[in-house]
Amino acid sequence: MARPGSQSGTGELGSRLRDLRESRGMTQLRLGRALGVAVSSISSWESGAKLPPPTRLADYATFFAAGATTGGVPPENALTGEQREERLRLKHELDQLRRTGEEAAGPVDPGARHDFWHFPDGGPVRIVTGGLSEKHWSPLGTPSEPNYLSLARCADLDAAVELFGHVRAANPRSEVEIRLEHLADDDLRAHLVFLGSGAANPWVEWLTAEWPVRQVPDDDVPDGSVFEIDGERRLKPVFRGDQLVEDVGLLARIPNPNNIRRTLTFCSGVFTRGGFGAVRCLTDPQAKGRNLAYLDDDVEDLDRFGMLMRVPVMRHVTGTPDLQNPANRLYEWRPST
């Protein structure tokens, strides 16, 4: 994720981007439409609040080298020889300004720089998962069992294990634990990640009561809670016969009201596959870069956003959603709390 830097670093790049836009007499809105990004991204890049991804700087170079003022970014093979030379010169200039901005921002662990699951304050992280109902318990989930396993009652075990390993690696100085519903007073001030719907994890319903998205029972989906938007539209999973082929996943983050320097993150689905897919979209080594690039461009504040996504299920294997594909982004909103 792009990081704020000092005004002497990112400010130089931001000023150059603003000069390019104004040289064509374009508004931020018009340029955002041409480049295919939100106007908030154009504003944050020009103000120096964020460093644009290198791929976006390449788009700037192509667009302005072509002398374009309308339409999108032209393909490179559509440029004349003179325009290609100008593109290379401009791209080199913008890349150099970006490197200067990164250096001014100070050293950052390169493995964590572009990781949604890196918490730079080094605070504790609690992954909170709901529990299975008693009828679904494994015998090993019974405390009196000699081979008792506390996570045998975990309702989202795949997501919890995937996330635990990733968060530990991204935050080597942080205390990271999986909790089965129960939180102590100190835990409430940590970075909290809630897995599962309100039906399985009672914390979720309590914390998201004011959101436009709720999970509610539905007669067509007896074993899961579907997503309802503004009390009207419902998003449901897709079956082929009796086989699940597509779930709906939720990924959302808000500041922790008990400690605003830390965060609350929510990963859920109609079924467990949806929550697992929401986790995997930013842990899968082959997909997380593309997905974070989309969020970095589209979401002004990654500590305050919500998204519903399609999660494919292929021969019982949960796929990783590609957020660059508009068809996979079902609904987005910006939580006020």
Secondary structure, DSSP 4 states (H G I P E B T S, - for coil): ------TTTHHHHHHHHHHHHHHTT--HHHHHHHHTS-HHHHHHHHHTSSPPPHHHHHHHHHHHHTT--SSSPPPGGGS-HHHHHHHHHHHHHHHHHHHHHHHHH----TTTTT-TT--TT---EEEEE-B--GGG--GGGSTTSTT--GGGGBTTHHHHHHHHHHHHHH-TTS-EEEEES---TGGGGSEEEEES-TTT-HHHHHHTTTSSEEEEEETTEEEEEEEEETTTEEE--EEETTEEEEEEEEEEEEEETTEEEEEEEEEEESSHHHHHHHHHTTT-TTTHHHHHHHHHHH-S-TTSEEEEEEEEEETTEEPPP-TTSGGGEEEEE----
